[in-house]
Amino acid sequence: MPGRVVSRRQFAEFSTPSGRGNSGPLRVVFVAHPDSSHVGVAYAISRKVANAVHRNLIRRRLRAAVDGLSPAPAPGLYLIKCANGTKELTYDELTHHIGTAIGRANGR
């Protein structure tokens, strides 16, 4: 189960990413941490995407999709950015896009 990105230092690491990936309305920024087994995930969902209720729903669905990824994401930090159209995705479509975007960010 991935943890959360909470510290200022962790967020600052996204300025020099190891990889980027996208699929559909999702964009992923990846920062590698090969010496650690920790996986941290942060979500960026703009107000333009949806109102607060739907943004929280999207965030919960993304957390569930990332928790269920197989194979598990590589150790490191992930920033998942959502664009317009994320609200309309079904859970299966969301899972597909998040898996594809993370795979591209890792170079798979």
Jmol script that loads the backbone (N, CA, C; Angstrom):
load data "model"
ATOM      1  N   MET A   1       0.850  -1.176   0.000  1.00  0.00           N
ATOM      2  CA  MET A   1       0.000   0.000   0.000  1.00  0.00           C
ATOM      3  C   MET A   1       0.900   1.246   0.000  1.00  0.00           C
ATOM      4  N   PRO A   2       0.775   2.079  -1.002  1.00  0.00           N
ATOM      5  CA  PRO A   2       1.595   3.291  -1.077  1.00  0.00           C
ATOM      6  C   PRO A   2       1.267   4.280   0.039  1.00  0.00           C
ATOM      7  N   GLY A   3       2.296   4.992   0.467  1.00  0.00           N
ATOM      8  CA  GLY A   3       2.104   6.035   1.463  1.00  0.00           C
ATOM      9  C   GLY A   3       1.778   7.353   0.801  1.00  0.00           C
ATOM     10  N   ARG A   4       1.817   8.404   1.600  1.00  0.00           N
ATOM     11  CA  ARG A   4       1.497   9.726   1.083  1.00  0.00           C
ATOM     12  C   ARG A   4       2.761  10.571   1.000  1.00  0.00           C
ATOM     13  N   VAL A   5       2.733  11.541   0.109  1.00  0.00           N
ATOM     14  CA  VAL A   5       3.795  12.533   0.015  1.00  0.00           C
ATOM     15  C   VAL A   5       3.307  13.710   0.847  1.00  0.00           C
ATOM     16  N   VAL A   6       4.029  14.032   1.927  1.00  0.00           N
ATOM     17  CA  VAL A   6       3.540  15.065   2.826  1.00  0.00           C
ATOM     18  C   VAL A   6       4.548  16.180   3.100  1.00  0.00           C
ATOM     19  N   SER A   7       5.829  15.878   3.038  1.00  0.00           N
ATOM     20  CA  SER A   7       6.800  16.898   3.435  1.00  0.00           C
ATOM     21  C   SER A   7       7.134  17.834   2.275  1.00  0.00           C
ATOM     22  N   ARG A   8       7.557  19.004   2.627  1.00  0.00           N
ATOM     23  CA  ARG A   8       7.945  20.010   1.648  1.00  0.00           C
ATOM     24  C   ARG A   8       9.123  19.519   0.813  1.00  0.00           C
ATOM     25  N   ARG A   9      10.054  18.804   1.471  1.00  0.00           N
ATOM     26  CA  ARG A   9      11.229  18.286   0.777  1.00  0.00           C
ATOM     27  C   ARG A   9      10.823  17.274  -0.297  1.00  0.00           C
ATOM     28  N   GLN A  10       9.857  16.419   0.023  1.00  0.00           N
ATOM     29  CA  GLN A  10       9.386  15.439  -0.954  1.00  0.00           C
ATOM     30  C   GLN A  10       8.746  16.130  -2.147  1.00  0.00           C
ATOM     31  N   PHE A  11       7.922  17.141  -1.909  1.00  0.00           N
ATOM     32  CA  PHE A  11       7.303  17.860  -3.018  1.00  0.00           C
ATOM     33  C   PHE A  11       8.339  18.589  -3.858  1.00  0.00           C
ATOM     34  N   ALA A  12       9.394  19.088  -3.232  1.00  0.00           N
ATOM     35  CA  ALA A  12      10.449  19.789  -3.969  1.00  0.00           C
ATOM     36  C   ALA A  12      11.171  18.850  -4.933  1.00  0.00           C
ATOM     37  N   GLU A  13      11.216  17.564  -4.626  1.00  0.00           N
ATOM     38  CA  GLU A  13      11.881  16.594  -5.499  1.00  0.00           C
ATOM     39  C   GLU A  13      11.182  16.438  -6.846  1.00  0.00           C
ATOM     40  N   PHE A  14       9.918  16.797  -6.937  1.00  0.00           N
ATOM     41  CA  PHE A  14       9.204  16.690  -8.213  1.00  0.00           C
ATOM     42  C   PHE A  14       9.719  17.679  -9.251  1.00  0.00           C
ATOM     43  N   SER A  15      10.525  18.657  -8.837  1.00  0.00           N
ATOM     44  CA  SER A  15      11.073  19.624  -9.794  1.00  0.00           C
ATOM     45  C   SER A  15      12.138  18.996 -10.691  1.00  0.00           C
ATOM     46  N   THR A  16      12.724  17.867 -10.264  1.00  0.00           N
ATOM     47  CA  THR A  16      13.694  17.143 -11.095  1.00  0.00           C
ATOM     48  C   THR A  16      13.253  15.685 -11.213  1.00  0.00           C
ATOM     49  N   PRO A  17      12.262  15.407 -12.057  1.00  0.00           N
ATOM     50  CA  PRO A  17      11.708  14.059 -12.134  1.00  0.00           C
ATOM     51  C   PRO A  17      12.633  13.074 -12.832  1.00  0.00           C
ATOM     52  N   SER A  18      12.481  11.809 -12.478  1.00  0.00           N
ATOM     53  CA  SER A  18      13.191  10.716 -13.147  1.00  0.00           C
ATOM     54  C   SER A  18      12.420  10.247 -14.373  1.00  0.00           C
ATOM     55  N   GLY A  19      11.120  10.462 -14.362  1.00  0.00           N
ATOM     56  CA  GLY A  19      10.301  10.029 -15.478  1.00  0.00           C
ATOM     57  C   GLY A  19       8.939  10.692 -15.468  1.00  0.00           C
ATOM     58  N   ARG A  20       8.324  10.695 -16.640  1.00  0.00           N
ATOM     59  CA  ARG A  20       6.976  11.243 -16.799  1.00  0.00           C
ATOM     60  C   ARG A  20       6.184  10.285 -17.677  1.00  0.00           C
ATOM     61  N   GLY A  21       4.907  10.224 -17.411  1.00  0.00           N
ATOM     62  CA  GLY A  21       4.040   9.385 -18.226  1.00  0.00           C
ATOM     63  C   GLY A  21       2.646   9.966 -18.264  1.00  0.00           C
ATOM     64  N   ASN A  22       1.916   9.638 -19.320  1.00  0.00           N
ATOM     65  CA  ASN A  22       0.537  10.109 -19.414  1.00  0.00           C
ATOM     66  C   ASN A  22      -0.317   9.058 -20.112  1.00  0.00           C
ATOM     67  N   SER A  23      -1.582   9.126 -19.813  1.00  0.00           N
ATOM     68  CA  SER A  23      -2.565   8.275 -20.456  1.00  0.00           C
ATOM     69  C   SER A  23      -3.929   8.913 -20.224  1.00  0.00           C
ATOM     70  N   GLY A  24      -4.638   9.190 -21.303  1.00  0.00           N
ATOM     71  CA  GLY A  24      -5.929   9.846 -21.185  1.00  0.00           C
ATOM     72  C   GLY A  24      -5.775  11.176 -20.477  1.00  0.00           C
ATOM     73  N   PRO A  25      -6.632  11.463 -19.497  1.00  0.00           N
ATOM     74  CA  PRO A  25      -6.547  12.747 -18.792  1.00  0.00           C
ATOM     75  C   PRO A  25      -5.570  12.748 -17.606  1.00  0.00           C
ATOM     76  N   LEU A  26      -4.808  11.669 -17.424  1.00  0.00           N
ATOM     77  CA  LEU A  26      -3.901  11.568 -16.278  1.00  0.00           C
ATOM     78  C   LEU A  26      -2.454  11.775 -16.693  1.00  0.00           C
ATOM     79  N   ARG A  27      -1.704  12.503 -15.874  1.00  0.00           N
ATOM     80  CA  ARG A  27      -0.280  12.724 -16.059  1.00  0.00           C
ATOM     81  C   ARG A  27       0.417  12.271 -14.774  1.00  0.00           C
ATOM     82  N   VAL A  28       1.552  11.604 -14.912  1.00  0.00           N
ATOM     83  CA  VAL A  28       2.297  11.122 -13.753  1.00  0.00           C
ATOM     84  C   VAL A  28       3.730  11.642 -13.818  1.00  0.00           C
ATOM     85  N   VAL A  29       4.199  12.185 -12.712  1.00  0.00           N
ATOM     86  CA  VAL A  29       5.596  12.586 -12.553  1.00  0.00           C
ATOM     87  C   VAL A  29       6.189  11.634 -11.530  1.00  0.00           C
ATOM     88  N   PHE A  30       7.358  11.064 -11.860  1.00  0.00           N
ATOM     89  CA  PHE A  30       7.989  10.046 -11.017  1.00  0.00           C
ATOM     90  C   PHE A  30       9.380  10.494 -10.601  1.00  0.00           C
ATOM     91  N   VAL A  31       9.702  10.303  -9.325  1.00  0.00           N
ATOM     92  CA  VAL A  31      11.045  10.563  -8.790  1.00  0.00           C
ATOM     93  C   VAL A  31      11.521   9.255  -8.175  1.00  0.00           C
ATOM     94  N   ALA A  32      12.608   8.696  -8.730  1.00  0.00           N
ATOM     95  CA  ALA A  32      13.109   7.394  -8.284  1.00  0.00           C
ATOM     96  C   ALA A  32      13.819   7.492  -6.945  1.00  0.00           C
ATOM     97  N   HIS A  33      13.647   6.451  -6.137  1.00  0.00           N
ATOM     98  CA  HIS A  33      14.352   6.284  -4.867  1.00  0.00           C
ATOM     99  C   HIS A  33      14.790   4.827  -4.778  1.00  0.00           C
ATOM    100  N   PRO A  34      15.865   4.458  -5.485  1.00  0.00           N
ATOM    101  CA  PRO A  34      16.268   3.046  -5.525  1.00  0.00           C
ATOM    102  C   PRO A  34      16.757   2.497  -4.184  1.00  0.00           C
ATOM    103  N   ASP A  35      17.232   3.354  -3.282  1.00  0.00           N
ATOM    104  CA  ASP A  35      17.746   2.886  -1.999  1.00  0.00           C
ATOM    105  C   ASP A  35      16.645   2.629  -0.976  1.00  0.00           C
ATOM    106  N   SER A  36      15.414   2.912  -1.338  1.00  0.00           N
ATOM    107  CA  SER A  36      14.300   2.767  -0.411  1.00  0.00           C
ATOM    108  C   SER A  36      13.224   1.892  -1.031  1.00  0.00           C
ATOM    109  N   SER A  37      12.412   1.279  -0.196  1.00  0.00           N
ATOM    110  CA  SER A  37      11.286   0.496  -0.701  1.00  0.00           C
ATOM    111  C   SER A  37       9.977   1.270  -0.558  1.00  0.00           C
ATOM    112  N   HIS A  38      10.088   2.538  -0.174  1.00  0.00           N
ATOM    113  CA  HIS A  38       8.918   3.384   0.059  1.00  0.00           C
ATOM    114  C   HIS A  38       8.320   3.869  -1.262  1.00  0.00           C
ATOM    115  N   VAL A  39       7.014   3.786  -1.359  1.00  0.00           N
ATOM    116  CA  VAL A  39       6.279   4.353  -2.484  1.00  0.00           C
ATOM    117  C   VAL A  39       5.371   5.433  -1.915  1.00  0.00           C
ATOM    118  N   GLY A  40       5.548   6.669  -2.381  1.00  0.00           N
ATOM    119  CA  GLY A  40       4.721   7.784  -1.939  1.00  0.00           C
ATOM    120  C   GLY A  40       3.939   8.342  -3.115  1.00  0.00           C
ATOM    121  N   VAL A  41       2.689   8.688  -2.879  1.00  0.00           N
ATOM    122  CA  VAL A  41       1.827   9.193  -3.951  1.00  0.00           C
ATOM    123  C   VAL A  41       1.160  10.486  -3.514  1.00  0.00           C
ATOM    124  N   ALA A  42       1.149  11.467  -4.417  1.00  0.00           N
ATOM    125  CA  ALA A  42       0.440  12.732  -4.209  1.00  0.00           C
ATOM    126  C   ALA A  42      -0.500  12.926  -5.392  1.00  0.00           C
ATOM    127  N   TYR A  43      -1.585  13.622  -5.162  1.00  0.00           N
ATOM    128  CA  TYR A  43      -2.586  13.849  -6.200  1.00  0.00           C
ATOM    129  C   TYR A  43      -2.797  15.339  -6.399  1.00  0.00           C
ATOM    130  N   ALA A  44      -2.873  15.769  -7.655  1.00  0.00           N
ATOM    131  CA  ALA A  44      -3.147  17.165  -7.982  1.00  0.00           C
ATOM    132  C   ALA A  44      -4.405  17.187  -8.839  1.00  0.00           C
ATOM    133  N   ILE A  45      -5.474  17.698  -8.251  1.00  0.00           N
ATOM    134  CA  ILE A  45      -6.756  17.748  -8.958  1.00  0.00           C
ATOM    135  C   ILE A  45      -7.249  19.185  -8.895  1.00  0.00           C
ATOM    136  N   SER A  46      -7.239  19.847 -10.025  1.00  0.00           N
ATOM    137  CA  SER A  46      -7.588  21.258 -10.106  1.00  0.00           C
ATOM    138  C   SER A  46      -9.084  21.488  -9.892  1.00  0.00           C
ATOM    139  N   ARG A  47      -9.407  22.687  -9.473  1.00  0.00           N
ATOM    140  CA  ARG A  47     -10.822  23.067  -9.348  1.00  0.00           C
ATOM    141  C   ARG A  47     -11.532  23.058 -10.695  1.00  0.00           C
ATOM    142  N   LYS A  48     -10.765  23.193 -11.771  1.00  0.00           N
ATOM    143  CA  LYS A  48     -11.355  23.174 -13.111  1.00  0.00           C
ATOM    144  C   LYS A  48     -11.890  21.791 -13.475  1.00  0.00           C
ATOM    145  N   VAL A  49     -11.359  20.757 -12.823  1.00  0.00           N
ATOM    146  CA  VAL A  49     -11.775  19.389 -13.121  1.00  0.00           C
ATOM    147  C   VAL A  49     -13.176  19.120 -12.588  1.00  0.00           C
ATOM    148  N   ALA A  50     -13.430  19.554 -11.339  1.00  0.00           N
ATOM    149  CA  ALA A  50     -14.736  19.294 -10.721  1.00  0.00           C
ATOM    150  C   ALA A  50     -14.851  20.096  -9.436  1.00  0.00           C
ATOM    151  N   ASN A  51     -16.048  20.051  -8.853  1.00  0.00           N
ATOM    152  CA  ASN A  51     -16.231  20.712  -7.559  1.00  0.00           C
ATOM    153  C   ASN A  51     -15.589  19.862  -6.454  1.00  0.00           C
ATOM    154  N   ALA A  52     -15.614  20.346  -5.226  1.00  0.00           N
ATOM    155  CA  ALA A  52     -14.907  19.690  -4.121  1.00  0.00           C
ATOM    156  C   ALA A  52     -15.391  18.264  -3.881  1.00  0.00           C
ATOM    157  N   VAL A  53     -16.673  18.046  -3.970  1.00  0.00           N
ATOM    158  CA  VAL A  53     -17.220  16.709  -3.724  1.00  0.00           C
ATOM    159  C   VAL A  53     -16.675  15.715  -4.747  1.00  0.00           C
ATOM    160  N   HIS A  54     -16.694  16.103  -6.020  1.00  0.00           N
ATOM    161  CA  HIS A  54     -16.209  15.210  -7.072  1.00  0.00           C
ATOM    162  C   HIS A  54     -14.684  15.068  -7.039  1.00  0.00           C
ATOM    163  N   ARG A  55     -13.958  16.124  -6.656  1.00  0.00           N
ATOM    164  CA  ARG A  55     -12.495  16.007  -6.533  1.00  0.00           C
ATOM    165  C   ARG A  55     -12.135  14.986  -5.458  1.00  0.00           C
ATOM    166  N   ASN A  56     -12.850  15.003  -4.335  1.00  0.00           N
ATOM    167  CA  ASN A  56     -12.594  14.029  -3.285  1.00  0.00           C
ATOM    168  C   ASN A  56     -12.950  12.612  -3.730  1.00  0.00           C
ATOM    169  N   LEU A  57     -14.009  12.481  -4.510  1.00  0.00           N
ATOM    170  CA  LEU A  57     -14.381  11.179  -5.059  1.00  0.00           C
ATOM    171  C   LEU A  57     -13.290  10.683  -6.008  1.00  0.00           C
ATOM    172  N   ILE A  58     -12.799  11.554  -6.866  1.00  0.00           N
ATOM    173  CA  ILE A  58     -11.724  11.195  -7.793  1.00  0.00           C
ATOM    174  C   ILE A  58     -10.489  10.759  -7.005  1.00  0.00           C
ATOM    175  N   ARG A  59     -10.140  11.494  -5.957  1.00  0.00           N
ATOM    176  CA  ARG A  59      -8.968  11.167  -5.141  1.00  0.00           C
ATOM    177  C   ARG A  59      -9.125   9.791  -4.484  1.00  0.00           C
ATOM    178  N   ARG A  60     -10.297   9.489  -3.964  1.00  0.00           N
ATOM    179  CA  ARG A  60     -10.533   8.172  -3.355  1.00  0.00           C
ATOM    180  C   ARG A  60     -10.443   7.060  -4.388  1.00  0.00           C
ATOM    181  N   ARG A  61     -10.990   7.300  -5.568  1.00  0.00           N
ATOM    182  CA  ARG A  61     -10.933   6.296  -6.626  1.00  0.00           C
ATOM    183  C   ARG A  61      -9.500   6.075  -7.100  1.00  0.00           C
ATOM    184  N   LEU A  62      -8.726   7.168  -7.195  1.00  0.00           N
ATOM    185  CA  LEU A  62      -7.321   7.039  -7.587  1.00  0.00           C
ATOM    186  C   LEU A  62      -6.531   6.254  -6.544  1.00  0.00           C
ATOM    187  N   ARG A  63      -6.761   6.530  -5.263  1.00  0.00           N
ATOM    188  CA  ARG A  63      -6.079   5.789  -4.199  1.00  0.00           C
ATOM    189  C   ARG A  63      -6.368   4.295  -4.309  1.00  0.00           C
ATOM    190  N   ALA A  64      -7.635   3.951  -4.520  1.00  0.00           N
ATOM    191  CA  ALA A  64      -8.012   2.547  -4.646  1.00  0.00           C
ATOM    192  C   ALA A  64      -7.362   1.913  -5.876  1.00  0.00           C
ATOM    193  N   ALA A  65      -7.303   2.659  -6.982  1.00  0.00           N
ATOM    194  CA  ALA A  65      -6.694   2.136  -8.203  1.00  0.00           C
ATOM    195  C   ALA A  65      -5.195   1.911  -8.014  1.00  0.00           C
ATOM    196  N   VAL A  66      -4.510   2.846  -7.364  1.00  0.00           N
ATOM    197  CA  VAL A  66      -3.068   2.703  -7.128  1.00  0.00           C
ATOM    198  C   VAL A  66      -2.799   1.555  -6.159  1.00  0.00           C
ATOM    199  N   ASP A  67      -3.634   1.404  -5.130  1.00  0.00           N
ATOM    200  CA  ASP A  67      -3.468   0.295  -4.179  1.00  0.00           C
ATOM    201  C   ASP A  67      -3.603  -1.055  -4.870  1.00  0.00           C
ATOM    202  N   GLY A  68      -4.439  -1.139  -5.895  1.00  0.00           N
ATOM    203  CA  GLY A  68      -4.692  -2.401  -6.562  1.00  0.00           C
ATOM    204  C   GLY A  68      -3.818  -2.673  -7.780  1.00  0.00           C
ATOM    205  N   LEU A  69      -2.825  -1.823  -8.041  1.00  0.00           N
ATOM    206  CA  LEU A  69      -1.982  -2.029  -9.217  1.00  0.00           C
ATOM    207  C   LEU A  69      -1.168  -3.307  -9.105  1.00  0.00           C
ATOM    208  N   SER A  70      -1.077  -4.006 -10.221  1.00  0.00           N
ATOM    209  CA  SER A  70      -0.248  -5.198 -10.289  1.00  0.00           C
ATOM    210  C   SER A  70       0.500  -5.162 -11.614  1.00  0.00           C
ATOM    211  N   PRO A  71       1.813  -5.177 -11.642  1.00  0.00           N
ATOM    212  CA  PRO A  71       2.735  -5.212 -10.519  1.00  0.00           C
ATOM    213  C   PRO A  71       2.744  -3.887  -9.766  1.00  0.00           C
ATOM    214  N   ALA A  72       3.213  -3.952  -8.539  1.00  0.00           N
ATOM    215  CA  ALA A  72       3.262  -2.754  -7.692  1.00  0.00           C
ATOM    216  C   ALA A  72       4.197  -1.717  -8.299  1.00  0.00           C
ATOM    217  N   PRO A  73       3.917  -0.439  -8.090  1.00  0.00           N
ATOM    218  CA  PRO A  73       4.792   0.610  -8.619  1.00  0.00           C
ATOM    219  C   PRO A  73       6.206   0.506  -8.041  1.00  0.00           C
ATOM    220  N   ALA A  74       7.183   0.949  -8.817  1.00  0.00           N
ATOM    221  CA  ALA A  74       8.574   0.955  -8.373  1.00  0.00           C
ATOM    222  C   ALA A  74       8.732   1.909  -7.187  1.00  0.00           C
ATOM    223  N   PRO A  75       9.703   1.658  -6.321  1.00  0.00           N
ATOM    224  CA  PRO A  75       9.931   2.561  -5.187  1.00  0.00           C
ATOM    225  C   PRO A  75      10.233   3.973  -5.664  1.00  0.00           C
ATOM    226  N   GLY A  76       9.643   4.936  -5.019  1.00  0.00           N
ATOM    227  CA  GLY A  76       9.847   6.330  -5.380  1.00  0.00           C
ATOM    228  C   GLY A  76       8.619   7.152  -5.054  1.00  0.00           C
ATOM    229  N   LEU A  77       8.610   8.363  -5.570  1.00  0.00           N
ATOM    230  CA  LEU A  77       7.509   9.292  -5.338  1.00  0.00           C
ATOM    231  C   LEU A  77       6.762   9.520  -6.652  1.00  0.00           C
ATOM    232  N   TYR A  78       5.449   9.572  -6.575  1.00  0.00           N
ATOM    233  CA  TYR A  78       4.602   9.772  -7.741  1.00  0.00           C
ATOM    234  C   TYR A  78       3.679  10.964  -7.497  1.00  0.00           C
ATOM    235  N   LEU A  79       3.579  11.828  -8.494  1.00  0.00           N
ATOM    236  CA  LEU A  79       2.604  12.911  -8.481  1.00  0.00           C
ATOM    237  C   LEU A  79       1.640  12.632  -9.617  1.00  0.00           C
ATOM    238  N   ILE A  80       0.377  12.415  -9.285  1.00  0.00           N
ATOM    239  CA  ILE A  80      -0.640  12.116 -10.289  1.00  0.00           C
ATOM    240  C   ILE A  80      -1.476  13.370 -10.498  1.00  0.00           C
ATOM    241  N   LYS A  81      -1.453  13.878 -11.732  1.00  0.00           N
ATOM    242  CA  LYS A  81      -2.181  15.101 -12.074  1.00  0.00           C
ATOM    243  C   LYS A  81      -3.397  14.723 -12.913  1.00  0.00           C
ATOM    244  N   CYS A  82      -4.517  15.315 -12.590  1.00  0.00           N
ATOM    245  CA  CYS A  82      -5.770  15.030 -13.291  1.00  0.00           C
ATOM    246  C   CYS A  82      -6.179  16.223 -14.133  1.00  0.00           C
ATOM    247  N   ALA A  83      -6.598  15.950 -15.355  1.00  0.00           N
ATOM    248  CA  ALA A  83      -7.079  16.995 -16.252  1.00  0.00           C
ATOM    249  C   ALA A  83      -8.586  16.841 -16.432  1.00  0.00           C
ATOM    250  N   ASN A  84      -9.173  17.770 -17.167  1.00  0.00           N
ATOM    251  CA  ASN A  84     -10.602  17.689 -17.457  1.00  0.00           C
ATOM    252  C   ASN A  84     -10.914  16.349 -18.117  1.00  0.00           C
ATOM    253  N   GLY A  85     -12.013  15.768 -17.757  1.00  0.00           N
ATOM    254  CA  GLY A  85     -12.423  14.480 -18.289  1.00  0.00           C
ATOM    255  C   GLY A  85     -12.205  13.343 -17.305  1.00  0.00           C
ATOM    256  N   THR A  86     -11.463  13.588 -16.236  1.00  0.00           N
ATOM    257  CA  THR A  86     -11.220  12.539 -15.246  1.00  0.00           C
ATOM    258  C   THR A  86     -12.514  12.147 -14.547  1.00  0.00           C
ATOM    259  N   LYS A  87     -13.378  13.129 -14.311  1.00  0.00           N
ATOM    260  CA  LYS A  87     -14.636  12.881 -13.596  1.00  0.00           C
ATOM    261  C   LYS A  87     -15.537  11.905 -14.343  1.00  0.00           C
ATOM    262  N   GLU A  88     -15.465  11.907 -15.667  1.00  0.00           N
ATOM    263  CA  GLU A  88     -16.358  11.066 -16.466  1.00  0.00           C
ATOM    264  C   GLU A  88     -15.859   9.638 -16.633  1.00  0.00           C
ATOM    265  N   LEU A  89     -14.627   9.330 -16.227  1.00  0.00           N
ATOM    266  CA  LEU A  89     -14.077   7.988 -16.405  1.00  0.00           C
ATOM    267  C   LEU A  89     -14.741   6.979 -15.470  1.00  0.00           C
ATOM    268  N   THR A  90     -14.974   5.778 -15.989  1.00  0.00           N
ATOM    269  CA  THR A  90     -15.422   4.692 -15.125  1.00  0.00           C
ATOM    270  C   THR A  90     -14.223   4.210 -14.313  1.00  0.00           C
ATOM    271  N   TYR A  91     -14.463   3.403 -13.294  1.00  0.00           N
ATOM    272  CA  TYR A  91     -13.368   2.912 -12.465  1.00  0.00           C
ATOM    273  C   TYR A  91     -12.399   2.068 -13.286  1.00  0.00           C
ATOM    274  N   ASP A  92     -12.929   1.234 -14.193  1.00  0.00           N
ATOM    275  CA  ASP A  92     -12.059   0.401 -15.032  1.00  0.00           C
ATOM    276  C   ASP A  92     -11.188   1.256 -15.944  1.00  0.00           C
ATOM    277  N   GLU A  93     -11.768   2.300 -16.535  1.00  0.00           N
ATOM    278  CA  GLU A  93     -10.988   3.202 -17.384  1.00  0.00           C
ATOM    279  C   GLU A  93      -9.920   3.928 -16.562  1.00  0.00           C
ATOM    280  N   LEU A  94     -10.289   4.368 -15.369  1.00  0.00           N
ATOM    281  CA  LEU A  94      -9.344   5.051 -14.488  1.00  0.00           C
ATOM    282  C   LEU A  94      -8.186   4.126 -14.123  1.00  0.00           C
ATOM    283  N   THR A  95      -8.491   2.884 -13.783  1.00  0.00           N
ATOM    284  CA  THR A  95      -7.458   1.905 -13.450  1.00  0.00           C
ATOM    285  C   THR A  95      -6.531   1.665 -14.634  1.00  0.00           C
ATOM    286  N   HIS A  96      -7.099   1.544 -15.825  1.00  0.00           N
ATOM    287  CA  HIS A  96      -6.288   1.347 -17.025  1.00  0.00           C
ATOM    288  C   HIS A  96      -5.354   2.534 -17.259  1.00  0.00           C
ATOM    289  N   HIS A  97      -5.899   3.755 -17.195  1.00  0.00           N
ATOM    290  CA  HIS A  97      -5.092   4.945 -17.451  1.00  0.00           C
ATOM    291  C   HIS A  97      -4.000   5.133 -16.404  1.00  0.00           C
ATOM    292  N   ILE A  98      -4.296   4.877 -15.139  1.00  0.00           N
ATOM    293  CA  ILE A  98      -3.295   5.064 -14.100  1.00  0.00           C
ATOM    294  C   ILE A  98      -2.181   4.023 -14.238  1.00  0.00           C
ATOM    295  N   GLY A  99      -2.532   2.794 -14.549  1.00  0.00           N
ATOM    296  CA  GLY A  99      -1.509   1.759 -14.762  1.00  0.00           C
ATOM    297  C   GLY A  99      -0.614   2.072 -15.948  1.00  0.00           C
ATOM    298  N   THR A 100      -1.211   2.539 -17.037  1.00  0.00           N
ATOM    299  CA  THR A 100      -0.445   2.892 -18.233  1.00  0.00           C
ATOM    300  C   THR A 100       0.463   4.081 -17.974  1.00  0.00           C
ATOM    301  N   ALA A 101      -0.057   5.118 -17.322  1.00  0.00           N
ATOM    302  CA  ALA A 101       0.736   6.323 -17.057  1.00  0.00           C
ATOM    303  C   ALA A 101       1.903   6.031 -16.117  1.00  0.00           C
ATOM    304  N   ILE A 102       1.672   5.241 -15.077  1.00  0.00           N
ATOM    305  CA  ILE A 102       2.757   4.893 -14.149  1.00  0.00           C
ATOM    306  C   ILE A 102       3.785   4.021 -14.853  1.00  0.00           C
ATOM    307  N   GLY A 103       3.338   3.116 -15.679  1.00  0.00           N
ATOM    308  CA  GLY A 103       4.277   2.275 -16.453  1.00  0.00           C
ATOM    309  C   GLY A 103       5.139   3.117 -17.370  1.00  0.00           C
ATOM    310  N   ARG A 104       4.575   4.096 -18.028  1.00  0.00           N
ATOM    311  CA  ARG A 104       5.356   4.966 -18.915  1.00  0.00           C
ATOM    312  C   ARG A 104       6.336   5.818 -18.123  1.00  0.00           C
ATOM    313  N   ALA A 105       5.919   6.268 -16.947  1.00  0.00           N
ATOM    314  CA  ALA A 105       6.806   7.087 -16.107  1.00  0.00           C
ATOM    315  C   ALA A 105       8.005   6.269 -15.621  1.00  0.00           C
ATOM    316  N   ASN A 106       7.797   4.976 -15.397  1.00  0.00           N
ATOM    317  CA  ASN A 106       8.881   4.096 -14.952  1.00  0.00           C
ATOM    318  C   ASN A 106       9.699   3.554 -16.116  1.00  0.00           C
ATOM    319  N   GLY A 107       9.269   3.805 -17.336  1.00  0.00           N
ATOM    320  CA  GLY A 107       9.994   3.303 -18.494  1.00  0.00           C
ATOM    321  C   GLY A 107       9.673   1.865 -18.846  1.00  0.00           C
ATOM    322  N   ARG A 108       8.514   1.382 -18.420  1.00  0.00           N
ATOM    323  CA  ARG A 108       8.107  -0.008 -18.732  1.00  0.00           C
ATOM    324  C   ARG A 108       7.427  -0.073 -20.064  1.00  0.00           C
TER     325      ARG A 108
END
end "model"
wireframe off; spacefill off
backbone 0.3
color backbone group
